[in-house]
Amino acid sequence: MKIGLFGYGKMGKMIEQIARDRGHSIVAKIDDPSQDVDYSSMDVAIDFSTPEAAFDNITNCFKNNVPVISGTTGWLDKFEKAIKICDEHKSAFIYASNFSLGVNIFFELNEQLAKMMAELEQYKVSMEEIHHTQKLDAPSGTAITLAEGIIENTSYKDWKLNESGDKTISIKSIREGMVPGTHSISYKSPVDTIEIKHEAHNREGFALGAVIASEWIQGKTGVFSMKDVLNLS
């Protein structure tokens, strides 16, 4: 498989190494929107660029019949427009806030637990995420996805950073050391606490998941998620 990388930072370099280890080739490394791109050389594009560049990167691939795997956050106000362009050009797309296989299983576990807890009003849910000090955004995209999974399956209405309310999920964000990413969800009542937790040991899992998604999407048309890749839906 021939992969075009859009964004060649730490994640792009890690994806390159894992892709090569799995027998794939990297045919383009695009780290500047002004670079010329040979779309005809690509079987798939993996986008971990910037919020400013992501929409153009993704939609230009669609227009050139290149399926896209994207983990770039901060551009989702244009997500529906990108989906429309994908459909118009009969391309294929997977977006995920986190491509780790373990995290995506954790997403599913979170939703199932939320459904089980929905009617147990004595339990109050809260969340905590811990990341390295270089991560500037808070809460993490993964934490937001987890919160949305709870909101969709319970009577909670929204989430807020370090602020709780009757129908508000409080998300605590901690930045320390070189932590790749730890997310925990707690349901606490006066008599006990139920907690689920995912702890990444390194960032290789994120890159591996993106490469596996790019392998899976070959020959497909449409918009998919990691649930489809892992056969969880």
C-alpha positions as CSV (number, residue, x, y, z in Angstrom):
1,M,0.0,0.0,0.0
2,K,1.3,3.5,-0.9
3,I,0.6,6.1,1.8
4,G,0.7,9.8,1.6
5,L,1.4,11.5,5.0
6,F,-0.2,14.9,5.6
7,G,1.6,16.3,8.6
8,Y,5.1,15.0,9.4
9,G,5.5,15.8,13.0
10,K,6.1,13.2,15.8
11,M,2.9,11.3,14.9
12,G,3.7,11.3,11.1
13,K,7.2,9.9,11.8
14,M,5.8,7.2,14.0
15,I,3.2,6.3,11.4
16,E,5.9,6.1,8.8
17,Q,8.0,3.6,10.8
18,I,5.0,1.4,11.6
19,A,3.7,1.5,8.0
20,R,7.2,0.5,6.7
21,D,7.4,-2.3,9.3
22,R,4.0,-3.6,8.0
23,G,5.3,-3.6,4.4
24,H,3.9,-0.4,3.1
25,S,5.6,2.5,1.4
26,I,5.5,6.3,2.1
27,V,5.1,8.1,-1.2
28,A,4.6,11.6,0.1
29,K,5.3,13.7,3.2
30,I,3.3,16.9,3.1
31,D,4.1,19.3,5.9
32,D,3.4,22.6,4.0
33,P,0.1,23.5,2.3
34,S,2.1,25.0,-0.6
35,Q,3.8,21.8,-1.4
36,D,2.9,20.1,-4.7
37,V,1.1,16.8,-4.2
38,D,1.0,13.9,-6.5
39,Y,-2.3,12.3,-5.5
40,S,-2.0,9.7,-8.3
41,S,0.8,8.0,-6.4
42,M,-1.3,7.3,-3.3
43,D,-3.5,4.5,-2.3
44,V,-4.5,6.3,0.9
45,A,-3.7,9.5,2.8
46,I,-3.2,9.7,6.5
47,D,-3.8,13.2,7.9
48,F,-2.3,14.4,11.2
49,S,-1.7,17.9,10.1
50,T,-3.0,21.2,11.6
51,P,-6.5,22.5,12.1
52,E,-5.8,25.2,9.5
53,A,-4.6,22.7,6.9
54,A,-6.8,19.7,7.6
55,F,-10.0,20.6,5.6
56,D,-8.1,21.4,2.4
57,N,-5.9,18.4,2.8
58,I,-8.8,16.0,3.3
59,T,-11.1,17.4,0.6
60,N,-8.4,17.7,-2.0
61,C,-7.7,14.0,-1.5
62,F,-11.4,13.2,-1.9
63,K,-11.5,15.2,-5.2
64,N,-8.5,13.1,-6.4
65,N,-10.1,9.8,-5.4
66,V,-7.8,9.2,-2.5
67,P,-9.4,7.8,0.7
68,V,-8.4,9.6,3.9
69,I,-7.7,8.6,7.5
70,S,-7.6,11.7,9.7
71,G,-6.8,12.2,13.4
72,T,-6.5,16.0,13.2
73,T,-8.6,17.9,15.7
74,G,-9.8,21.5,15.7
75,W,-11.4,21.6,12.3
76,L,-14.6,19.8,12.9
77,D,-16.8,22.9,12.3
78,K,-16.3,22.0,8.6
79,F,-16.8,18.2,9.2
80,E,-20.3,18.0,7.5
81,K,-19.0,20.0,4.5
82,A,-16.1,17.5,4.2
83,I,-18.5,14.6,4.3
84,K,-20.6,16.1,1.5
85,I,-17.5,16.4,-0.7
86,C,-16.5,12.8,0.2
87,D,-20.0,11.6,-0.9
88,E,-19.9,13.7,-4.1
89,H,-16.7,12.2,-5.2
90,K,-17.5,8.7,-4.0
91,S,-14.4,8.6,-1.9
92,A,-13.8,7.1,1.6
93,F,-13.1,8.6,5.0
94,I,-12.4,7.7,8.6
95,Y,-12.1,10.4,11.2
96,A,-11.3,9.6,14.9
97,S,-10.2,11.7,17.8
98,N,-8.1,8.7,18.8
99,F,-7.0,5.8,16.6
100,S,-5.7,3.6,19.4
101,L,-7.4,0.2,19.2
102,G,-7.6,0.0,23.0
103,V,-9.1,3.5,23.3
104,N,-11.8,2.6,20.7
105,I,-12.7,-0.5,22.7
106,F,-12.8,1.9,25.7
107,F,-15.2,4.2,23.9
108,E,-17.5,1.2,23.4
109,L,-17.2,0.1,27.0
110,N,-17.9,3.7,28.1
111,E,-21.2,3.8,26.1
112,Q,-22.3,0.4,27.4
113,L,-21.6,1.4,31.0
114,A,-23.4,4.7,30.5
115,K,-26.5,2.8,29.3
116,M,-26.4,0.6,32.5
117,M,-26.0,3.6,34.8
118,A,-28.6,5.9,33.1
119,E,-31.4,5.2,35.5
120,L,-29.2,5.0,38.7
121,E,-29.5,8.7,39.7
122,Q,-27.6,8.1,43.0
123,Y,-24.4,7.9,40.9
124,K,-22.7,11.1,39.8
125,V,-20.3,10.8,36.8
126,S,-17.0,12.6,36.5
127,M,-14.0,12.3,34.3
128,E,-10.2,12.9,34.5
129,E,-7.6,13.0,31.7
130,I,-3.8,13.2,32.2
131,H,-1.4,14.2,29.4
132,H,2.1,15.4,28.9
133,T,2.9,19.1,29.4
134,Q,3.3,19.7,25.7
135,K,-0.4,19.1,25.1
136,L,-1.9,22.6,25.1
137,D,-5.6,21.8,24.5
138,A,-7.8,20.8,27.4
139,P,-9.8,18.7,27.7
140,S,-8.4,16.2,25.2
141,G,-10.3,15.2,22.1
142,T,-10.6,11.7,23.5
143,A,-12.1,13.0,26.7
144,I,-14.7,15.0,24.7
145,T,-15.6,11.9,22.7
146,L,-16.0,9.9,26.0
147,A,-18.2,12.7,27.4
148,E,-20.3,12.7,24.3
149,G,-20.8,9.0,24.6
150,I,-22.2,9.4,28.1
151,I,-24.4,12.3,27.1
152,E,-25.9,10.3,24.2
153,N,-26.9,7.5,26.6
154,T,-27.9,9.3,29.8
155,S,-29.8,12.4,30.9
156,Y,-26.6,14.4,31.1
157,K,-26.8,17.5,28.9
158,D,-23.2,18.8,28.6
159,W,-19.7,18.7,29.9
160,K,-17.5,21.4,31.4
161,L,-13.9,21.7,32.3
162,N,-13.4,21.5,36.1
163,E,-17.0,22.5,36.7
164,S,-19.9,20.2,37.7
165,G,-23.6,20.6,37.7
166,D,-26.8,18.6,38.1
167,K,-26.7,17.5,34.4
168,T,-23.1,18.5,33.6
169,I,-20.2,16.1,33.4
170,S,-17.1,17.6,35.0
171,I,-13.8,16.9,33.2
172,K,-10.6,17.4,35.1
173,S,-7.5,17.9,32.9
174,I,-4.0,17.4,34.3
175,R,-0.8,18.2,32.4
176,E,2.4,16.5,33.9
177,G,5.6,14.9,32.8
178,M,5.6,12.8,29.6
179,V,2.3,11.0,30.1
180,P,1.0,9.8,26.7
181,G,-2.6,9.8,27.8
182,T,-4.7,8.4,30.7
183,H,-8.5,8.7,30.8
184,S,-10.7,7.6,33.7
185,I,-14.5,7.8,34.2
186,S,-16.0,7.5,37.7
187,Y,-19.6,6.9,38.8
188,K,-19.7,7.8,42.5
189,S,-22.5,7.3,44.9
190,P,-22.7,7.7,48.7
191,V,-21.9,4.0,49.2
192,D,-19.5,3.1,46.4
193,T,-17.6,4.1,43.2
194,I,-17.5,2.4,39.8
195,E,-14.5,3.4,37.6
196,I,-13.2,2.5,34.2
197,K,-9.8,3.6,33.0
198,H,-7.5,3.5,29.9
199,E,-3.8,4.2,30.2
200,A,-1.6,4.5,27.2
201,H,2.0,3.3,27.8
202,N,3.3,5.1,24.7
203,R,2.0,6.7,21.5
204,E,2.7,3.8,19.2
205,G,-0.9,2.5,19.7
206,F,-2.3,5.7,18.1
207,A,-0.1,5.3,15.0
208,L,-0.7,1.6,14.7
209,G,-4.5,2.2,14.7
210,A,-4.2,4.8,12.0
211,V,-2.2,2.3,9.8
212,I,-4.7,-0.5,10.4
213,A,-7.6,1.8,9.5
214,S,-5.8,2.7,6.2
215,E,-5.4,-1.0,5.4
216,W,-9.1,-1.6,6.2
217,I,-10.5,1.2,4.1
218,Q,-8.9,0.0,0.8
219,G,-11.6,-0.6,-1.8
220,K,-14.4,0.9,0.2
221,T,-16.6,3.9,-0.4
222,G,-18.3,6.0,2.3
223,V,-17.8,7.4,5.7
224,F,-16.7,5.1,8.5
225,S,-15.5,5.0,12.0
226,M,-13.1,2.9,14.1
227,K,-16.2,1.0,15.2
228,D,-16.4,-0.3,11.7
229,V,-12.7,-1.1,11.6
230,L,-13.0,-3.1,14.8
231,N,-16.4,-4.6,14.0
232,L,-17.9,-3.0,17.1
233,S,-21.0,-1.5,15.5
